[in-house]
């Protein structure tokens, strides 16, 4: 319970990368649409790949920046 950095990073990325909330890749009519609050199967797949890639990078950065056992 002492290390909340990874949990916070995962929560923020999950909210920001929700398809249709801030942006949607691919959109219904364009490549990128902003704030349309709609989603599709392709956009869920793309956003989950983005989430996976960014969470890996940021969790490694948080782990290296904030060591637990020193």
mmCIF file as gemmi writes it, N, C-alpha and C atoms, coordinates in Angstrom:
data_model
loop_
_atom_site.group_PDB
_atom_site.id
_atom_site.type_symbol
_atom_site.label_atom_id
_atom_site.label_alt_id
_atom_site.label_comp_id
_atom_site.label_asym_id
_atom_site.label_entity_id
_atom_site.label_seq_id
_atom_site.pdbx_PDB_ins_code
_atom_site.Cartn_x
_atom_site.Cartn_y
_atom_site.Cartn_z
_atom_site.occupancy
_atom_site.B_iso_or_equiv
_atom_site.pdbx_formal_charge
_atom_site.auth_seq_id
_atom_site.auth_asym_id
_atom_site.pdbx_PDB_model_num
ATOM 1 N N . UNK Axp A 1 ? 0.814 -1.202 0 1 0 ? 1 A 1
ATOM 2 C CA . UNK Axp A 1 ? 0 0 0 1 0 ? 1 A 1
ATOM 3 C C . UNK Axp A 1 ? 0.856 1.264 0 1 0 ? 1 A 1
ATOM 4 N N . UNK Axp A 2 ? 2.181 1.137 0.026 1 0 ? 2 A 1
ATOM 5 C CA . UNK Axp A 2 ? 3.014 2.324 0.121 1 0 ? 2 A 1
ATOM 6 C C . UNK Axp A 2 ? 3.37 2.921 -1.231 1 0 ? 2 A 1
ATOM 7 N N . UNK Axp A 3 ? 3.144 2.199 -2.324 1 0 ? 3 A 1
ATOM 8 C CA . UNK Axp A 3 ? 3.543 2.687 -3.639 1 0 ? 3 A 1
ATOM 9 C C . UNK Axp A 3 ? 2.323 2.92 -4.511 1 0 ? 3 A 1
ATOM 10 N N . UNK Axp A 4 ? 1.858 4.158 -4.557 1 0 ? 4 A 1
ATOM 11 C CA . UNK Axp A 4 ? 0.669 4.51 -5.317 1 0 ? 4 A 1
ATOM 12 C C . UNK Axp A 4 ? 0.997 5.11 -6.669 1 0 ? 4 A 1
ATOM 13 N N . UNK Axp A 5 ? 2.266 5.256 -7.024 1 0 ? 5 A 1
ATOM 14 C CA . UNK Axp A 5 ? 2.662 5.834 -8.303 1 0 ? 5 A 1
ATOM 15 C C . UNK Axp A 5 ? 2.133 5.065 -9.503 1 0 ? 5 A 1
ATOM 16 N N . UNK Axp A 6 ? 2.378 3.741 -9.584 1 0 ? 6 A 1
ATOM 17 C CA . UNK Axp A 6 ? 1.86 2.979 -10.723 1 0 ? 6 A 1
ATOM 18 C C . UNK Axp A 6 ? 0.338 2.965 -10.819 1 0 ? 6 A 1
ATOM 19 N N . UNK Axp A 7 ? -0.335 2.954 -9.696 1 0 ? 7 A 1
ATOM 20 C CA . UNK Axp A 7 ? -1.799 2.96 -9.703 1 0 ? 7 A 1
ATOM 21 C C . UNK Axp A 7 ? -2.315 4.291 -10.254 1 0 ? 7 A 1
ATOM 22 N N . UNK Axp A 8 ? -1.701 5.375 -9.825 1 0 ? 8 A 1
ATOM 23 C CA . UNK Axp A 8 ? -2.101 6.702 -10.309 1 0 ? 8 A 1
ATOM 24 C C . UNK Axp A 8 ? -1.84 6.847 -11.8 1 0 ? 8 A 1
ATOM 25 N N . UNK Axp A 9 ? -0.683 6.396 -12.264 1 0 ? 9 A 1
ATOM 26 C CA . UNK Axp A 9 ? -0.356 6.473 -13.693 1 0 ? 9 A 1
ATOM 27 C C . UNK Axp A 9 ? -1.344 5.657 -14.507 1 0 ? 9 A 1
ATOM 28 N N . UNK Axp A 10 ? -1.67 4.449 -14.059 1 0 ? 10 A 1
ATOM 29 C CA . UNK Axp A 10 ? -2.617 3.6 -14.786 1 0 ? 10 A 1
ATOM 30 C C . UNK Axp A 10 ? -4.007 4.233 -14.831 1 0 ? 10 A 1
ATOM 31 N N . UNK Axp A 11 ? -4.443 4.814 -13.738 1 0 ? 11 A 1
ATOM 32 C CA . UNK Axp A 11 ? -5.764 5.444 -13.701 1 0 ? 11 A 1
ATOM 33 C C . UNK Axp A 11 ? -5.839 6.648 -14.635 1 0 ? 11 A 1
ATOM 34 N N . UNK Axp A 12 ? -4.84 7.495 -14.606 1 0 ? 12 A 1
ATOM 35 C CA . UNK Axp A 12 ? -4.843 8.682 -15.463 1 0 ? 12 A 1
ATOM 36 C C . UNK Axp A 12 ? -4.809 8.284 -16.933 1 0 ? 12 A 1
ATOM 37 N N . UNK Axp A 13 ? -3.963 7.317 -17.293 1 0 ? 13 A 1
ATOM 38 C CA . UNK Axp A 13 ? -3.91 6.87 -18.681 1 0 ? 13 A 1
ATOM 39 C C . UNK Axp A 13 ? -5.219 6.229 -19.119 1 0 ? 13 A 1
ATOM 40 N N . UNK Axp A 14 ? -5.85 5.473 -18.239 1 0 ? 14 A 1
ATOM 41 C CA . UNK Axp A 14 ? -7.12 4.838 -18.583 1 0 ? 14 A 1
ATOM 42 C C . UNK Axp A 14 ? -8.189 5.879 -18.883 1 0 ? 14 A 1
ATOM 43 N N . UNK Axp A 15 ? -8.265 6.907 -18.068 1 0 ? 15 A 1
ATOM 44 C CA . UNK Axp A 15 ? -9.271 7.951 -18.281 1 0 ? 15 A 1
ATOM 45 C C . UNK Axp A 15 ? -8.96 8.748 -19.542 1 0 ? 15 A 1
ATOM 46 N N . UNK Axp A 16 ? -7.7 9.115 -19.75 1 0 ? 16 A 1
ATOM 47 C CA . UNK Axp A 16 ? -7.347 9.93 -20.909 1 0 ? 16 A 1
ATOM 48 C C . UNK Axp A 16 ? -7.467 9.171 -22.224 1 0 ? 16 A 1
ATOM 49 N N . UNK Axp A 17 ? -7.242 7.851 -22.201 1 0 ? 17 A 1
ATOM 50 C CA . UNK Axp A 17 ? -7.273 7.07 -23.426 1 0 ? 17 A 1
ATOM 51 C C . UNK Axp A 17 ? -8.587 6.323 -23.646 1 0 ? 17 A 1
ATOM 52 N N . UNK Axp A 18 ? -9.633 6.727 -22.938 1 0 ? 18 A 1
ATOM 53 C CA . UNK Axp A 18 ? -10.945 6.143 -23.183 1 0 ? 18 A 1
ATOM 54 C C . UNK Axp A 18 ? -11.421 6.593 -24.561 1 0 ? 18 A 1
ATOM 55 N N . UNK Axp A 19 ? -11.745 5.659 -25.457 1 0 ? 19 A 1
ATOM 56 C CA . UNK Axp A 19 ? -12.128 6.06 -26.819 1 0 ? 19 A 1
ATOM 57 C C . UNK Axp A 19 ? -13.356 6.961 -26.824 1 0 ? 19 A 1
ATOM 58 N N . UNK Axp A 20 ? -13.216 8.108 -27.488 1 0 ? 20 A 1
ATOM 59 C CA . UNK Axp A 20 ? -14.328 9.038 -27.612 1 0 ? 20 A 1
ATOM 60 C C . UNK Axp A 20 ? -14.381 10.11 -26.552 1 0 ? 20 A 1
ATOM 61 N N . UNK Axp A 21 ? -13.653 9.968 -25.457 1 0 ? 21 A 1
ATOM 62 C CA . UNK Axp A 21 ? -13.704 10.982 -24.411 1 0 ? 21 A 1
ATOM 63 C C . UNK Axp A 21 ? -12.961 12.241 -24.842 1 0 ? 21 A 1
ATOM 64 N N . UNK Axp A 22 ? -11.665 12.149 -25.047 1 0 ? 22 A 1
ATOM 65 C CA . UNK Axp A 22 ? -10.893 13.28 -25.552 1 0 ? 22 A 1
ATOM 66 C C . UNK Axp A 22 ? -10.718 13.197 -27.061 1 0 ? 22 A 1
ATOM 67 N N . UNK Axp A 23 ? -10.376 12.009 -27.54 1 0 ? 23 A 1
ATOM 68 C CA . UNK Axp A 23 ? -10.184 11.809 -28.968 1 0 ? 23 A 1
ATOM 69 C C . UNK Axp A 23 ? -10.493 10.363 -29.306 1 0 ? 23 A 1
ATOM 70 N N . UNK Axp A 24 ? -10.664 10.094 -30.6 1 0 ? 24 A 1
ATOM 71 C CA . UNK Axp A 24 ? -10.935 8.74 -31.062 1 0 ? 24 A 1
ATOM 72 C C . UNK Axp A 24 ? -10.126 8.49 -32.33 1 0 ? 24 A 1
ATOM 73 N N . UNK Axp A 25 ? -9.344 7.421 -32.3 1 0 ? 25 A 1
ATOM 74 C CA . UNK Axp A 25 ? -8.542 7 -33.463 1 0 ? 25 A 1
ATOM 75 C C . UNK Axp A 25 ? -8.952 5.59 -33.803 1 0 ? 25 A 1
ATOM 76 N N . UNK Axp A 26 ? -9.37 5.186 -34.917 1 0 ? 26 A 1
ATOM 77 C CA . UNK Axp A 26 ? -9.881 5.987 -36.017 1 0 ? 26 A 1
ATOM 78 C C . UNK Axp A 26 ? -11.301 6.454 -35.719 1 0 ? 26 A 1
ATOM 79 N N . UNK Axp A 27 ? -11.639 7.607 -36.244 1 0 ? 27 A 1
ATOM 80 C CA . UNK Axp A 27 ? -12.972 8.154 -36.041 1 0 ? 27 A 1
ATOM 81 C C . UNK Axp A 27 ? -13.963 7.575 -37.033 1 0 ? 27 A 1
ATOM 82 N N . UNK Axp A 28 ? -15.214 7.981 -36.915 1 0 ? 28 A 1
ATOM 83 C CA . UNK Axp A 28 ? -16.246 7.499 -37.839 1 0 ? 28 A 1
ATOM 84 C C . UNK Axp A 28 ? -16.138 8.167 -39.21 1 0 ? 28 A 1
ATOM 85 N N . UNK Axp A 29 ? -15.795 9.454 -39.213 1 0 ? 29 A 1
ATOM 86 C CA . UNK Axp A 29 ? -15.739 10.187 -40.477 1 0 ? 29 A 1
ATOM 87 C C . UNK Axp A 29 ? -14.338 10.671 -40.827 1 0 ? 29 A 1
ATOM 88 N N . UNK Axp A 30 ? -13.449 10.777 -39.855 1 0 ? 30 A 1
ATOM 89 C CA . UNK Axp A 30 ? -12.076 11.239 -40.079 1 0 ? 30 A 1
ATOM 90 C C . UNK Axp A 30 ? -11.118 10.28 -39.398 1 0 ? 30 A 1
ATOM 91 N N . UNK Axp A 31 ? -9.827 10.518 -39.627 1 0 ? 31 A 1
ATOM 92 C CA . UNK Axp A 31 ? -8.808 9.662 -38.999 1 0 ? 31 A 1
ATOM 93 C C . UNK Axp A 31 ? -8.801 9.854 -37.481 1 0 ? 31 A 1
ATOM 94 N N . UNK Axp A 32 ? -8.88 11.097 -37.041 1 0 ? 32 A 1
ATOM 95 C CA . UNK Axp A 32 ? -8.932 11.431 -35.611 1 0 ? 32 A 1
ATOM 96 C C . UNK Axp A 32 ? -10.113 12.358 -35.395 1 0 ? 32 A 1
ATOM 97 N N . UNK Axp A 33 ? -10.946 12.008 -34.428 1 0 ? 33 A 1
ATOM 98 C CA . UNK Axp A 33 ? -12.067 12.861 -34.044 1 0 ? 33 A 1
ATOM 99 C C . UNK Axp A 33 ? -11.924 13.208 -32.573 1 0 ? 33 A 1
ATOM 100 N N . UNK Axp A 34 ? -12.315 14.411 -32.212 1 0 ? 34 A 1
ATOM 101 C CA . UNK Axp A 34 ? -12.16 14.897 -30.848 1 0 ? 34 A 1
ATOM 102 C C . UNK Axp A 34 ? -13.503 15.069 -30.167 1 0 ? 34 A 1
ATOM 103 N N . UNK Axp A 35 ? -13.636 14.488 -28.969 1 0 ? 35 A 1
ATOM 104 C CA . UNK Axp A 35 ? -14.797 14.694 -28.118 1 0 ? 35 A 1
ATOM 105 C C . UNK Axp A 35 ? -16.132 14.305 -28.706 1 0 ? 35 A 1
ATOM 106 N N . UNK Axp A 36 ? -16.215 13.192 -29.415 1 0 ? 36 A 1
ATOM 107 C CA . UNK Axp A 36 ? -17.496 12.817 -30.011 1 0 ? 36 A 1
ATOM 108 C C . UNK Axp A 36 ? -18.294 11.859 -29.132 1 0 ? 36 A 1
ATOM 109 N N . UNK Axp A 37 ? -17.709 11.302 -28.084 1 0 ? 37 A 1
ATOM 110 C CA . UNK Axp A 37 ? -18.366 10.4 -27.142 1 0 ? 37 A 1
ATOM 111 C C . UNK Axp A 37 ? -18.977 9.175 -27.814 1 0 ? 37 A 1
ATOM 112 N N . UNK Axp A 38 ? -18.398 8.759 -28.932 1 0 ? 38 A 1
ATOM 113 C CA . UNK Axp A 38 ? -18.81 7.532 -29.613 1 0 ? 38 A 1
ATOM 114 C C . UNK Axp A 38 ? -17.591 6.638 -29.738 1 0 ? 38 A 1
ATOM 115 N N . UNK Axp A 39 ? -17.816 5.363 -29.988 1 0 ? 39 A 1
ATOM 116 C CA . UNK Axp A 39 ? -16.698 4.43 -30.099 1 0 ? 39 A 1
ATOM 117 C C . UNK Axp A 39 ? -17.031 3.341 -31.099 1 0 ? 39 A 1
ATOM 118 N N . UNK Axp A 40 ? -16.019 2.597 -31.479 1 0 ? 40 A 1
ATOM 119 C CA . UNK Axp A 40 ? -16.19 1.46 -32.379 1 0 ? 40 A 1
ATOM 120 C C . UNK Axp A 40 ? -15.195 0.386 -31.973 1 0 ? 40 A 1
ATOM 121 N N . UNK Axp A 41 ? -15.312 -0.764 -32.578 1 0 ? 41 A 1
ATOM 122 C CA . UNK Axp A 41 ? -14.4 -1.858 -32.257 1 0 ? 41 A 1
ATOM 123 C C . UNK Axp A 41 ? -12.963 -1.542 -32.625 1 0 ? 41 A 1
ATOM 124 N N . UNK Axp A 42 ? -12.778 -0.896 -33.773 1 0 ? 42 A 1
ATOM 125 C CA . UNK Axp A 42 ? -11.428 -0.538 -34.204 1 0 ? 42 A 1
ATOM 126 C C . UNK Axp A 42 ? -10.8 0.487 -33.263 1 0 ? 42 A 1
ATOM 127 N N . UNK Axp A 43 ? -11.585 1.463 -32.817 1 0 ? 43 A 1
ATOM 128 C CA . UNK Axp A 43 ? -11.023 2.465 -31.913 1 0 ? 43 A 1
ATOM 129 C C . UNK Axp A 43 ? -10.707 1.864 -30.541 1 0 ? 43 A 1
ATOM 130 N N . UNK Axp A 44 ? -11.507 0.92 -30.083 1 0 ? 44 A 1
ATOM 131 C CA . UNK Axp A 44 ? -11.202 0.238 -28.813 1 0 ? 44 A 1
ATOM 132 C C . UNK Axp A 44 ? -9.885 -0.517 -28.932 1 0 ? 44 A 1
ATOM 133 N N . UNK Axp A 45 ? -9.674 -1.175 -30.063 1 0 ? 45 A 1
ATOM 134 C CA . UNK Axp A 45 ? -8.433 -1.915 -30.276 1 0 ? 45 A 1
ATOM 135 C C . UNK Axp A 45 ? -7.229 -0.974 -30.324 1 0 ? 45 A 1
ATOM 136 N N . UNK Axp A 46 ? -7.325 0.113 -31.077 1 0 ? 46 A 1
ATOM 137 C CA . UNK Axp A 46 ? -6.217 1.067 -31.191 1 0 ? 46 A 1
ATOM 138 C C . UNK Axp A 46 ? -5.915 1.714 -29.847 1 0 ? 46 A 1
ATOM 139 N N . UNK Axp A 47 ? -6.938 2.115 -29.126 1 0 ? 47 A 1
ATOM 140 C CA . UNK Axp A 47 ? -6.73 2.753 -27.834 1 0 ? 47 A 1
ATOM 141 C C . UNK Axp A 47 ? -6.165 1.768 -26.813 1 0 ? 47 A 1
ATOM 142 N N . UNK Axp A 48 ? -6.534 0.499 -26.885 1 0 ? 48 A 1
ATOM 143 C CA . UNK Axp A 48 ? -5.954 -0.48 -25.962 1 0 ? 48 A 1
ATOM 144 C C . UNK Axp A 48 ? -4.483 -0.716 -26.278 1 0 ? 48 A 1
ATOM 145 N N . UNK Axp A 49 ? -4.105 -0.692 -27.555 1 0 ? 49 A 1
ATOM 146 C CA . UNK Axp A 49 ? -2.682 -0.797 -27.905 1 0 ? 49 A 1
ATOM 147 C C . UNK Axp A 49 ? -1.905 0.426 -27.418 1 0 ? 49 A 1
ATOM 148 N N . UNK Axp A 50 ? -2.484 1.613 -27.582 1 0 ? 50 A 1
ATOM 149 C CA . UNK Axp A 50 ? -1.844 2.82 -27.064 1 0 ? 50 A 1
ATOM 150 C C . UNK Axp A 50 ? -1.69 2.756 -25.55 1 0 ? 50 A 1
ATOM 151 N N . UNK Axp A 51 ? -2.738 2.318 -24.86 1 0 ? 51 A 1
ATOM 152 C CA . UNK Axp A 51 ? -2.695 2.204 -23.408 1 0 ? 51 A 1
ATOM 153 C C . UNK Axp A 51 ? -1.611 1.225 -22.978 1 0 ? 51 A 1
ATOM 154 N N . UNK Axp A 52 ? -1.538 0.067 -23.621 1 0 ? 52 A 1
ATOM 155 C CA . UNK Axp A 52 ? -0.544 -0.935 -23.263 1 0 ? 52 A 1
ATOM 156 C C . UNK Axp A 52 ? 0.876 -0.395 -23.451 1 0 ? 52 A 1
ATOM 157 N N . UNK Axp A 53 ? 1.12 0.258 -24.574 1 0 ? 53 A 1
ATOM 158 C CA . UNK Axp A 53 ? 2.453 0.788 -24.832 1 0 ? 53 A 1
ATOM 159 C C . UNK Axp A 53 ? 2.842 1.879 -23.845 1 0 ? 53 A 1
ATOM 160 N N . UNK Axp A 54 ? 1.928 2.799 -23.597 1 0 ? 54 A 1
ATOM 161 C CA . UNK Axp A 54 ? 2.241 3.897 -22.68 1 0 ? 54 A 1
ATOM 162 C C . UNK Axp A 54 ? 2.35 3.434 -21.235 1 0 ? 54 A 1
ATOM 163 N N . UNK Axp A 55 ? 1.512 2.482 -20.82 1 0 ? 55 A 1
ATOM 164 C CA . UNK Axp A 55 ? 1.593 2.004 -19.434 1 0 ? 55 A 1
ATOM 165 C C . UNK Axp A 55 ? 2.904 1.272 -19.204 1 0 ? 55 A 1
ATOM 166 N N . UNK Axp A 56 ? 3.387 0.543 -20.201 1 0 ? 56 A 1
ATOM 167 C CA . UNK Axp A 56 ? 4.691 -0.128 -20.068 1 0 ? 56 A 1
ATOM 168 C C . UNK Axp A 56 ? 5.809 0.891 -19.915 1 0 ? 56 A 1
ATOM 169 N N . UNK Axp A 57 ? 5.81 1.899 -20.754 1 0 ? 57 A 1
ATOM 170 C CA . UNK Axp A 57 ? 6.859 2.918 -20.693 1 0 ? 57 A 1
ATOM 171 C C . UNK Axp A 57 ? 6.796 3.685 -19.371 1 0 ? 57 A 1
ATOM 172 N N . UNK Axp A 58 ? 5.616 4.138 -18.981 1 0 ? 58 A 1
ATOM 173 C CA . UNK Axp A 58 ? 5.498 4.942 -17.778 1 0 ? 58 A 1
ATOM 174 C C . UNK Axp A 58 ? 5.728 4.134 -16.505 1 0 ? 58 A 1
ATOM 175 N N . UNK Axp A 59 ? 5.311 2.875 -16.471 1 0 ? 59 A 1
ATOM 176 C CA . UNK Axp A 59 ? 5.567 2.077 -15.271 1 0 ? 59 A 1
ATOM 177 C C . UNK Axp A 59 ? 7.053 1.782 -15.118 1 0 ? 59 A 1
ATOM 178 N N . UNK Axp A 60 ? 7.745 1.585 -16.212 1 0 ? 60 A 1
ATOM 179 C CA . UNK Axp A 60 ? 9.199 1.433 -16.115 1 0 ? 60 A 1
ATOM 180 C C . UNK Axp A 60 ? 9.843 2.729 -15.647 1 0 ? 60 A 1
ATOM 181 N N . UNK Axp A 61 ? 9.35 3.867 -16.114 1 0 ? 61 A 1
ATOM 182 C CA . UNK Axp A 61 ? 9.894 5.156 -15.689 1 0 ? 61 A 1
ATOM 183 C C . UNK Axp A 61 ? 9.616 5.408 -14.21 1 0 ? 61 A 1
ATOM 184 N N . UNK Axp A 62 ? 8.395 5.089 -13.753 1 0 ? 62 A 1
ATOM 185 C CA . UNK Axp A 62 ? 8.057 5.282 -12.34 1 0 ? 62 A 1
ATOM 186 C C . UNK Axp A 62 ? 8.874 4.334 -11.478 1 0 ? 62 A 1
ATOM 187 N N . UNK Axp A 63 ? 9.068 3.11 -11.923 1 0 ? 63 A 1
ATOM 188 C CA . UNK Axp A 63 ? 9.835 2.129 -11.164 1 0 ? 63 A 1
ATOM 189 C C . UNK Axp A 63 ? 11.284 2.57 -11.023 1 0 ? 63 A 1
ATOM 190 N N . UNK Axp A 64 ? 11.87 3.113 -12.089 1 0 ? 64 A 1
ATOM 191 C CA . UNK Axp A 64 ? 13.246 3.562 -12.028 1 0 ? 64 A 1
ATOM 192 C C . UNK Axp A 64 ? 13.403 4.881 -11.303 1 0 ? 64 A 1
ATOM 193 N N . UNK Axp A 65 ? 12.37 5.702 -11.313 1 0 ? 65 A 1
ATOM 194 C CA . UNK Axp A 65 ? 12.426 6.993 -10.669 1 0 ? 65 A 1
ATOM 195 C C . UNK Axp A 65 ? 12.146 6.894 -9.17 1 0 ? 65 A 1
ATOM 196 N N . UNK Axp A 66 ? 11.304 5.948 -8.779 1 0 ? 66 A 1
ATOM 197 C CA . UNK Axp A 66 ? 10.856 5.844 -7.391 1 0 ? 66 A 1
ATOM 198 C C . UNK Axp A 66 ? 11.129 4.433 -6.877 1 0 ? 66 A 1
ATOM 199 N N . UNK Axp A 67 ? 12.381 4.146 -6.508 1 0 ? 67 A 1
ATOM 200 C CA . UNK Axp A 67 ? 12.691 2.798 -6.014 1 0 ? 67 A 1
ATOM 201 C C . UNK Axp A 67 ? 12.085 2.569 -4.627 1 0 ? 67 A 1
ATOM 202 N N . UNK Axp A 68 ? 11.542 1.382 -4.417 1 0 ? 68 A 1
ATOM 203 C CA . UNK Axp A 68 ? 10.875 1.063 -3.153 1 0 ? 68 A 1
ATOM 204 C C . UNK Axp A 68 ? 11.902 0.61 -2.108 1 0 ? 68 A 1
ATOM 205 N N . UNK Axp A 69 ? 12.724 -0.344 -2.467 1 0 ? 69 A 1
ATOM 206 C CA . UNK Axp A 69 ? 13.634 -0.945 -1.501 1 0 ? 69 A 1
ATOM 207 C C . UNK Axp A 69 ? 15.036 -0.342 -1.639 1 0 ? 69 A 1
ATOM 208 N N . UNK Axp A 70 ? 15.314 0.68 -0.847 1 0 ? 70 A 1
ATOM 209 C CA . UNK Axp A 70 ? 16.659 1.245 -0.809 1 0 ? 70 A 1
ATOM 210 C C . UNK Axp A 70 ? 17.135 1.353 0.599 1 0 ? 70 A 1
